Amino acid sequence: MTSFRDRRMQTAVWAGVGLAVLVLLWLLSPILAPFAVAAVLAYICDPMVTWLVARRLPRAAAVLIVIAVLGLALLLLLLILVPTVYREAVALIARLPDLVEMINTTVLPRLKAHMDVNLQLDAGSIRQWVTENWSSAQDLLPGLLKKAGTGGAAVIGFFANLLLIPMVMFYLLQEWPHITEGLRRIIPRPMVDRSMRILGDIDRVMSEFLRGQLSVMLLLAIFYSIGLWLAGLKFALPVGVITGLLVFVPFVGFTAGLVLALLSAVLQAQGWPPIIGVAVVYSLGQLIESFLLTPYIVGDRIGLHPLVVIFALMAFGQLFGFVGVMVALPASAALLVALRELRGAYFASHVYLGDAAHDDDAA
């Protein structure tokens, strides 16, 4: 039989191996971005693959169909957003002097009257700057594309990573049942039942949050696009889609979308109706998200507070860069389950119960 000392030695060795793996992943984080993106997308897409397989479609064909649909959707999104955002940026630069003059004549006098703030923007200098740089601003996107074409190794690396994502996704989705079974096999036998229960809780939390949040993003993108179009905003589609995508980051996404929509409404120079329409649409959108979509689609029982989401994105991004941002929310969900387990163990321990625990043991 294995002695107590040998068991402690084996535990220390395997703990050291686990720590070494974590350090290795941290050192390799700069090159793990495509793998992290592919893993997150594969986790999100696995239920669709399972649904197709249940309809007697070969798993390889189901994986290819899901990846193709996802790729086409992302390509369509880029084709819609990039040209419209570029046109809006050019229009913003063109109307910047008029916007500054409007601020000087309407906003700043009220600030001076009510808050005694004496401030004046130099519209003439801004107009001169726009005139001098107008041609270069119009040629910004072609210039960036031309510069990217001569980037050499950086461009090759970018497209290599871009092509690597669907390849990794294919193998992950194809082998997903074997991966889960292999994970079960390497768990120490006395810990199998509890570990699988904890992993099931982690999967439930992550699936409810990630897949639910994606549904919320899609519905809000549709709502904001239609609402802003009815409000008379010229760039309703890109602004609505961007707002829907940004709501993944609580508070920050909504605020950024609102500022972008208000700026677009002001640049149209059609008076107050578009501005009031934007305010109404975003107020309704916030109410719908807070009291309807998030509670019923994402679920209140997940426990990921918005401040926790923001902190996780910032902390993991600081530690691991872009890879950290990709895995921040899944890792936070896993940590949330682990903290719940620790809390349950603490409430059942002698440290918390004190004499009551001793009395129960004696009984």
C-alpha positions in Angstrom: 0.0 0.0 0.0 1.1 3.5 -0.7 2.3 5.3 2.5 1.0 8.7 3.6 4.3 10.2 2.8 4.2 8.8 -0.8 0.7 10.1 -1.3 1.8 13.6 -0.1 4.8 13.5 -2.5 2.5 12.5 -5.4 0.1 15.3 -4.6 2.9 17.8 -4.5 4.3 16.6 -7.8 1.0 16.8 -9.6 0.3 20.2 -8.1 3.7 21.3 -9.4 2.8 19.9 -12.9 -0.5 21.9 -12.8 1.3 25.1 -11.8 3.9 24.5 -14.6 1.1 24.1 -17.1 -0.5 27.4 -16.0 2.8 29.2 -16.2 3.4 27.8 -19.7 0.0 29.0 -20.8 0.7 32.4 -19.5 4.0 32.5 -21.3 2.4 31.4 -24.6 -0.6 33.8 -24.2 0.7 36.0 -27.1 0.2 33.2 -29.6 -2.9 31.6 -28.1 -5.4 34.2 -29.4 -6.8 32.1 -32.4 -7.0 29.0 -30.2 -8.9 30.9 -27.5 -11.3 32.5 -30.0 -11.9 29.1 -31.7 -12.5 27.4 -28.3 -15.0 30.0 -27.2 -16.8 29.8 -30.6 -16.8 26.0 -30.5 -18.3 26.0 -27.1 -21.1 28.4 -28.2 -21.7 26.4 -31.5 -21.7 22.9 -30.0 -25.4 22.8 -29.2 -26.2 23.6 -32.9 -23.9 20.8 -34.0 -25.5 18.4 -31.6 -29.0 19.5 -32.8 -28.0 18.7 -36.4 -26.4 15.4 -35.5 -29.6 14.4 -33.7 -31.3 14.8 -37.1 -29.0 12.0 -38.5 -26.6 14.4 -40.1 -22.9 13.2 -40.0 -21.0 15.1 -37.4 -18.3 16.3 -39.8 -21.0 17.7 -42.2 -22.8 19.3 -39.2 -19.6 21.0 -38.1 -18.9 22.3 -41.6 -22.4 23.7 -41.9 -22.3 25.5 -38.6 -18.8 27.0 -39.3 -19.9 28.1 -42.8 -23.1 29.8 -41.5 -21.1 31.5 -38.8 -18.5 32.7 -41.2 -21.1 34.0 -43.7 -22.9 35.9 -40.9 -19.6 37.5 -39.7 -18.6 38.4 -43.3 -22.1 40.0 -43.9 -21.7 41.9 -40.7 -18.4 43.3 -41.7 -19.6 44.2 -45.2 -22.5 46.2 -43.7 -20.6 47.9 -40.9 -17.2 48.8 -42.4 -18.4 51.0 -45.3 -21.1 52.7 -43.3 -18.8 53.5 -40.4 -16.2 54.8 -42.8 -18.8 57.1 -44.5 -20.0 58.3 -41.1 -16.4 59.1 -40.0 -15.9 61.1 -43.1 -19.1 63.0 -42.6 -18.2 63.7 -39.0 -14.9 65.2 -40.1 -16.6 67.3 -42.7 -19.2 68.7 -40.3 -16.9 69.1 -37.3 -16.5 72.9 -37.8 -20.3 73.4 -37.9 -20.7 71.3 -34.8 -18.2 73.4 -33.0 -20.0 76.6 -34.0 -23.3 75.1 -32.8 -21.7 74.3 -29.4 -20.3 77.9 -29.2 -23.7 79.5 -30.0 -26.1 77.2 -28.0 -24.3 75.1 -25.4 -21.5 77.3 -24.0 -23.7 80.4 -23.4 -26.0 78.2 -21.2 -23.0 76.9 -19.3 -21.8 80.4 -18.7 -25.2 81.6 -17.5 -26.0 78.7 -15.2 -22.5 77.4 -14.1 -20.3 80.5 -14.7 -18.1 78.5 -17.0 -16.4 80.8 -19.5 -15.2 78.7 -22.5 -15.0 79.3 -26.2 -13.9 76.8 -28.9 -11.9 78.0 -31.9 -14.0 77.0 -34.8 -11.8 78.8 -37.3 -8.8 76.8 -36.4 -10.7 73.6 -36.6 -12.2 74.6 -40.0 -8.7 75.3 -41.3 -7.4 72.0 -40.0 -10.3 70.1 -41.7 -9.6 72.0 -45.0 -5.9 71.1 -44.9 -6.5 67.4 -44.0 -9.7 66.8 -45.9 -8.1 64.9 -48.8 -6.1 62.7 -46.5 -9.2 61.9 -44.4 -11.1 60.8 -47.5 -8.1 58.6 -48.5 -7.7 57.1 -45.0 -9.2 53.7 -45.7 -7.5 53.2 -49.1 -4.3 54.4 -47.5 -4.6 51.9 -44.6 -5.4 49.1 -47.1 -2.3 50.1 -49.2 -0.1 50.2 -46.1 -1.4 46.8 -44.9 -0.6 45.4 -48.4 3.0 46.3 -47.9 3.1 45.1 -44.3 4.6 41.8 -45.2 5.0 39.5 -42.2 2.4 41.2 -40.0 -0.3 40.8 -42.7 0.6 37.2 -43.3 0.5 36.5 -39.6 -2.9 38.2 -39.3 -4.5 36.2 -42.1 -2.8 33.0 -40.9 -4.4 33.4 -37.5 -7.7 34.2 -39.2 -7.6 31.0 -41.2 -6.5 29.0 -38.1 -9.6 29.9 -36.2 -12.1 27.8 -38.4 -9.6 25.0 -38.6 -9.3 24.8 -34.8 -13.0 25.1 -34.5 -13.6 22.2 -36.8 -11.3 19.8 -34.9 -12.7 20.9 -31.5 -16.3 20.5 -32.6 -15.6 17.2 -34.4 -13.9 15.8 -31.3 -16.1 17.5 -28.6 -17.6 14.2 -27.3 -14.2 12.6 -27.1 -12.7 15.7 -25.4 -15.4 15.6 -22.7 -15.0 11.9 -22.2 -11.2 12.3 -22.0 -11.6 15.0 -19.4 -13.7 12.6 -17.3 -11.1 9.9 -17.6 -8.2 11.9 -16.2 -10.1 13.1 -13.1 -9.0 11.2 -10.0 -11.4 8.4 -9.3 -12.5 9.5 -5.8 -13.3 12.9 -7.2 -15.2 11.9 -10.3 -18.8 12.4 -9.1 -18.1 15.7 -7.4 -15.9 17.0 -10.2 -18.5 16.2 -12.8 -21.2 17.9 -10.8 -19.0 21.0 -10.5 -18.2 20.9 -14.2 -21.9 20.6 -14.9 -22.6 23.7 -12.8 -19.8 25.5 -14.7 -21.3 24.5 -18.0 -24.8 25.6 -17.0 -23.5 29.0 -15.8 -21.4 29.6 -18.9 -24.0 28.4 -21.4 -26.7 30.5 -19.8 -24.5 33.6 -19.8 -22.7 33.3 -23.1 -25.5 31.9 -25.3 -28.1 34.0 -23.5 -26.0 37.1 -23.8 -25.6 36.5 -27.6 -29.4 36.2 -27.9 -29.8 39.5 -26.1 -27.1 41.2 -28.3 -28.9 40.0 -31.4 -32.3 41.1 -30.3 -31.0 44.5 -29.1 -29.2 45.1 -32.3 -32.5 44.5 -34.2 -34.4 46.7 -31.8 -31.9 49.6 -31.9 -31.6 49.4 -35.7 -35.3 49.6 -36.3 -35.9 52.1 -33.5 -33.2 54.5 -34.7 -34.5 54.1 -38.3 -38.0 55.1 -37.1 -36.4 58.0 -35.2 -35.0 59.3 -38.5 -31.3 58.5 -38.0 -29.5 58.2 -41.3 -26.9 55.7 -39.9 -29.5 53.6 -38.0 -28.2 50.2 -39.1 -24.5 50.5 -38.2 -25.2 52.4 -35.0 -27.9 49.9 -33.9 -25.7 46.9 -34.7 -22.7 48.4 -32.9 -24.8 49.2 -29.8 -26.1 45.6 -29.8 -22.6 44.2 -29.9 -21.3 46.5 -27.3 -24.0 45.7 -24.7 -21.8 42.6 -23.9 -19.9 45.0 -21.7 -22.4 46.4 -19.2 -22.8 50.2 -18.8 -19.8 50.9 -21.1 -21.5 49.4 -24.2 -24.8 51.2 -23.7 -23.1 54.5 -23.0 -20.8 54.2 -26.1 -23.8 53.4 -28.3 -25.8 56.3 -26.9 -23.0 58.8 -27.5 -22.5 57.5 -31.0 -26.2 57.8 -31.8 -26.5 61.3 -30.3 -23.5 62.4 -32.3 -25.0 61.0 -35.5 -28.3 62.8 -34.7 -26.5 66.1 -34.1 -24.5 65.8 -37.3 -27.7 65.5 -39.3 -28.5 69.1 -38.5 -32.2 68.4 -38.4 -33.0 70.0 -35.1 -34.3 68.3 -32.0 -36.6 65.5 -33.4 -33.7 63.0 -34.2 -32.0 63.8 -30.8 -35.3 63.3 -28.9 -36.0 60.1 -30.9 -32.5 58.7 -30.0 -33.2 59.4 -26.3 -36.5 57.7 -26.4 -35.1 54.6 -28.3 -32.2 54.2 -25.9 -34.4 54.7 -22.8 -36.8 52.0 -24.1 -33.9 49.7 -25.0 -32.4 50.0 -21.5 -35.8 49.1 -19.9 -36.4 46.2 -22.3 -32.9 44.8 -21.6 -33.0 45.2 -17.8 -36.6 44.0 -17.1 -37.4 41.7 -20.0 -34.5 40.3 -22.0 -31.8 39.8 -19.4 -34.0 38.2 -16.7 -35.8 35.9 -19.0 -33.0 34.9 -21.5 -29.8 35.2 -19.5 -31.3 34.6 -16.1 -30.9 36.2 -12.7 -29.5 33.0 -11.1 -26.2 33.3 -12.9 -24.8 35.7 -10.4 -22.4 37.6 -12.7 -22.9 41.1 -11.5 -22.2 43.8 -14.2 -19.3 45.2 -12.1 -17.8 41.7 -11.9 -18.1 41.4 -15.7 -16.2 44.8 -16.2 -13.6 43.9 -13.6 -13.1 40.4 -15.2 -12.6 41.9 -18.7 -10.1 44.5 -17.4 -8.2 42.1 -15.1 -7.9 39.2 -17.6 -7.1 41.6 -20.4 -4.3 43.1 -18.3 -2.8 39.7 -17.5 -3.2 37.9 -20.8 -4.0 40.5 -23.4 -6.6 39.7 -26.1 -6.7 36.1 -25.0 -7.6 37.2 -21.5 -10.5 39.2 -22.8 -11.8 36.2 -24.7 -11.6 33.8 -21.7 -12.5 36.4 -19.0 -16.2 35.6 -18.8 -16.0 31.8 -19.0 -13.2 31.9 -16.4 -15.3 34.2 -14.2 -18.2 31.8 -14.5 -15.9 28.9 -13.4 -14.6 30.9 -10.5 -18.1 31.8 -9.5 -19.0 28.1 -9.2 -15.7 27.4 -7.3 -16.6 30.2 -4.9 -20.0 28.8 -4.3 -18.4 25.4 -3.5 -16.0 27.1 -1.1 -18.9 29.0 0.5 -20.8 25.8 1.1 -17.8 24.1 2.5 -17.1 27.0 4.8 -20.7 27.1 6.1 -20.5 23.4 6.9 -17.1 23.6 8.5 -16.1 23.6 12.2 -14.7 27.1 11.7 -18.1 28.5 11.0 -20.3 26.2 13.1 -18.0 26.1 16.1 -19.5 24.4 19.1 -22.7 23.5 17.2 -20.6 21.3 14.9 -19.0 19.5 17.8 -22.4 18.9 19.4 -23.7 17.4 16.1 -20.6 15.2 15.8 -21.1 14.0 19.4 -24.8 13.2 18.7 
